[in-house]
Amino acid sequence: MNSAANQETNVKVSSGKEDFWKQHAVLQKGSGLSRAEYCRKNQLNYACFRYWLCKWRKISPKLISVTLTSAAAVTTEPLLCTLTFKRGRTLRIHDKSIIPLILSSLD
Protein backbone atom coordinates (compact mmCIF):
# COMPACT_ATOMS: atom_id res chain seq x y z
CA MET A 1 0.00 0.00 0.00
CA ASN A 2 1.43 3.39 -0.90
CA SER A 3 1.83 6.40 1.37
CA ALA A 4 -1.18 8.28 -0.03
CA ALA A 5 -3.43 5.28 0.58
CA ASN A 6 -2.13 4.98 4.17
CA GLN A 7 -2.87 8.65 4.83
CA GLU A 8 -6.38 8.29 3.40
CA THR A 9 -7.03 5.26 5.61
CA ASN A 10 -5.77 7.14 8.69
CA VAL A 11 -8.06 10.07 7.93
CA LYS A 12 -11.06 7.73 7.64
CA VAL A 13 -10.20 5.98 10.91
CA SER A 14 -9.67 9.30 12.68
CA SER A 15 -12.95 10.64 11.31
CA GLY A 16 -14.75 7.50 12.52
CA LYS A 17 -13.27 7.88 15.99
CA GLU A 18 -14.20 11.54 16.09
CA ASP A 19 -17.79 10.75 15.07
CA PHE A 20 -17.95 8.08 17.77
CA TRP A 21 -16.85 10.53 20.49
CA LYS A 22 -19.04 13.36 19.15
CA GLN A 23 -22.07 11.10 19.41
CA HIS A 24 -21.17 10.25 23.01
CA ALA A 25 -20.59 13.92 23.83
CA VAL A 26 -24.12 14.73 22.68
CA LEU A 27 -25.59 11.76 24.56
CA GLN A 28 -23.68 12.66 27.74
CA LYS A 29 -25.00 16.24 27.70
CA GLY A 30 -28.55 14.98 27.38
CA SER A 31 -28.14 12.26 29.99
CA GLY A 32 -27.91 14.49 33.04
CA LEU A 33 -24.89 12.48 34.18
CA SER A 34 -21.45 13.87 34.86
CA ARG A 35 -18.79 13.01 32.30
CA ALA A 36 -17.22 10.44 34.64
CA GLU A 37 -20.58 8.83 35.46
CA TYR A 38 -21.51 8.66 31.79
CA CYS A 39 -18.19 7.01 30.90
CA ARG A 40 -18.54 4.45 33.70
CA LYS A 41 -22.11 3.62 32.72
CA ASN A 42 -21.18 3.23 29.03
CA GLN A 43 -17.80 1.56 29.63
CA LEU A 44 -15.89 4.37 27.91
CA ASN A 45 -12.34 5.45 28.59
CA TYR A 46 -12.74 8.72 30.49
CA ALA A 47 -9.31 10.01 29.44
CA CYS A 48 -10.19 9.52 25.76
CA PHE A 49 -13.55 11.22 26.26
CA ARG A 50 -11.85 14.23 27.88
CA TYR A 51 -9.21 14.30 25.14
CA TRP A 52 -11.83 14.74 22.44
CA LEU A 53 -13.81 17.32 24.43
CA CYS A 54 -10.65 19.37 25.01
CA LYS A 55 -9.64 19.03 21.36
CA TRP A 56 -12.98 20.41 20.17
CA ARG A 57 -12.93 23.20 22.74
CA LYS A 58 -9.53 24.36 21.44
CA ILE A 59 -10.80 24.34 17.86
CA SER A 60 -14.00 26.29 18.47
CA PRO A 61 -14.26 28.18 21.74
CA LYS A 62 -17.81 29.17 22.55
CA LEU A 63 -18.58 32.84 22.93
CA ILE A 64 -21.85 34.17 24.22
CA SER A 65 -23.05 37.62 23.35
CA VAL A 66 -24.06 39.61 26.42
CA THR A 67 -25.39 43.08 26.98
CA LEU A 68 -23.85 44.92 29.88
CA THR A 69 -25.85 47.30 32.01
CA SER A 70 -24.82 49.49 34.86
CA ALA A 71 -25.17 48.19 38.39
CA ALA A 72 -27.83 50.81 38.97
CA ALA A 73 -30.01 49.53 36.12
CA VAL A 74 -33.46 48.44 37.24
CA THR A 75 -35.27 45.46 35.76
CA THR A 76 -38.86 44.44 36.28
CA GLU A 77 -38.14 40.75 35.67
CA PRO A 78 -37.33 38.57 38.69
CA LEU A 79 -33.78 37.37 39.21
CA LEU A 80 -33.60 33.68 38.24
CA CYS A 81 -30.00 32.94 39.18
CA THR A 82 -26.59 34.49 39.67
CA LEU A 83 -23.33 33.03 38.38
CA THR A 84 -20.17 34.11 40.16
CA PHE A 85 -16.89 33.88 38.27
CA LYS A 86 -13.25 34.41 39.14
CA ARG A 87 -12.19 37.89 40.23
CA GLY A 88 -15.63 38.57 41.68
CA ARG A 89 -17.44 38.97 38.37
CA THR A 90 -21.11 38.06 38.44
CA LEU A 91 -23.74 37.36 35.84
CA ARG A 92 -27.33 37.82 36.93
CA ILE A 93 -29.90 36.00 34.81
CA HIS A 94 -33.36 37.47 34.48
CA ASP A 95 -34.44 35.90 31.17
CA LYS A 96 -35.15 32.15 31.36
CA SER A 97 -34.76 31.70 27.61
CA ILE A 98 -30.98 32.25 27.88
CA ILE A 99 -30.35 29.58 30.55
CA PRO A 100 -30.03 26.58 28.14
CA LEU A 101 -27.46 28.49 26.07
CA ILE A 102 -25.42 29.37 29.14
CA LEU A 103 -25.55 25.83 30.54
CA SER A 104 -24.48 24.29 27.23
CA SER A 105 -21.47 26.59 27.04
CA LEU A 106 -20.30 25.82 30.61
CA ASP A 107 -19.68 22.19 29.80
C-alpha positions as a printed NumPy array, in Angstrom:
array([[  0.   ,   0.   ,   0.   ],
       [  1.432,   3.389,  -0.901],
       [  1.833,   6.401,   1.371],
       [ -1.176,   8.283,  -0.027],
       [ -3.434,   5.277,   0.582],
       [ -2.134,   4.982,   4.173],
       [ -2.874,   8.649,   4.827],
       [ -6.377,   8.29 ,   3.396],
       [ -7.033,   5.26 ,   5.615],
       [ -5.766,   7.136,   8.69 ],
       [ -8.058,  10.066,   7.927],
       [-11.065,   7.73 ,   7.643],
       [-10.204,   5.976,  10.909],
       [ -9.669,   9.301,  12.676],
       [-12.954,  10.637,  11.312],
       [-14.752,   7.503,  12.515],
       [-13.268,   7.883,  15.993],
       [-14.196,  11.539,  16.085],
       [-17.786,  10.746,  15.066],
       [-17.952,   8.082,  17.767],
       [-16.847,  10.529,  20.489],
       [-19.043,  13.361,  19.154],
       [-22.067,  11.095,  19.414],
       [-21.171,  10.246,  23.009],
       [-20.586,  13.923,  23.83 ],
       [-24.121,  14.729,  22.675],
       [-25.59 ,  11.764,  24.555],
       [-23.678,  12.66 ,  27.739],
       [-24.996,  16.236,  27.696],
       [-28.553,  14.979,  27.38 ],
       [-28.14 ,  12.262,  29.988],
       [-27.913,  14.491,  33.036],
       [-24.886,  12.476,  34.176],
       [-21.455,  13.872,  34.857],
       [-18.79 ,  13.01 ,  32.3  ],
       [-17.22 ,  10.444,  34.639],
       [-20.579,   8.828,  35.46 ],
       [-21.514,   8.661,  31.786],
       [-18.191,   7.011,  30.9  ],
       [-18.537,   4.448,  33.703],
       [-22.109,   3.623,  32.716],
       [-21.182,   3.234,  29.031],
       [-17.805,   1.564,  29.631],
       [-15.892,   4.373,  27.91 ],
       [-12.342,   5.449,  28.594],
       [-12.735,   8.723,  30.493],
       [ -9.309,  10.015,  29.437],
       [-10.187,   9.525,  25.758],
       [-13.547,  11.219,  26.261],
       [-11.852,  14.235,  27.881],
       [ -9.206,  14.301,  25.139],
       [-11.826,  14.745,  22.436],
       [-13.81 ,  17.321,  24.429],
       [-10.648,  19.372,  25.007],
       [ -9.64 ,  19.025,  21.365],
       [-12.976,  20.41 ,  20.171],
       [-12.931,  23.201,  22.741],
       [ -9.525,  24.358,  21.439],
       [-10.799,  24.341,  17.863],
       [-13.997,  26.291,  18.466],
       [-14.262,  28.178,  21.738],
       [-17.807,  29.174,  22.554],
       [-18.583,  32.844,  22.928],
       [-21.851,  34.17 ,  24.221],
       [-23.053,  37.617,  23.353],
       [-24.063,  39.605,  26.425],
       [-25.386,  43.08 ,  26.978],
       [-23.847,  44.924,  29.884],
       [-25.851,  47.303,  32.013],
       [-24.818,  49.491,  34.86 ],
       [-25.165,  48.185,  38.39 ],
       [-27.828,  50.81 ,  38.965],
       [-30.014,  49.529,  36.115],
       [-33.455,  48.439,  37.243],
       [-35.272,  45.464,  35.756],
       [-38.861,  44.436,  36.281],
       [-38.144,  40.746,  35.665],
       [-37.33 ,  38.572,  38.689],
       [-33.782,  37.37 ,  39.207],
       [-33.601,  33.678,  38.24 ],
       [-30.002,  32.941,  39.178],
       [-26.586,  34.494,  39.675],
       [-23.329,  33.032,  38.378],
       [-20.165,  34.11 ,  40.161],
       [-16.886,  33.879,  38.274],
       [-13.248,  34.415,  39.141],
       [-12.187,  37.888,  40.227],
       [-15.627,  38.566,  41.68 ],
       [-17.439,  38.968,  38.368],
       [-21.114,  38.061,  38.442],
       [-23.742,  37.358,  35.84 ],
       [-27.335,  37.824,  36.93 ],
       [-29.896,  36.004,  34.814],
       [-33.36 ,  37.471,  34.481],
       [-34.444,  35.899,  31.167],
       [-35.153,  32.154,  31.365],
       [-34.756,  31.695,  27.609],
       [-30.976,  32.253,  27.885],
       [-30.348,  29.576,  30.552],
       [-30.032,  26.575,  28.144],
       [-27.461,  28.488,  26.074],
       [-25.415,  29.368,  29.142],
       [-25.545,  25.832,  30.539],
       [-24.485,  24.288,  27.234],
       [-21.468,  26.586,  27.044],
       [-20.3  ,  25.815,  30.609],
       [-19.677,  22.191,  29.795]])
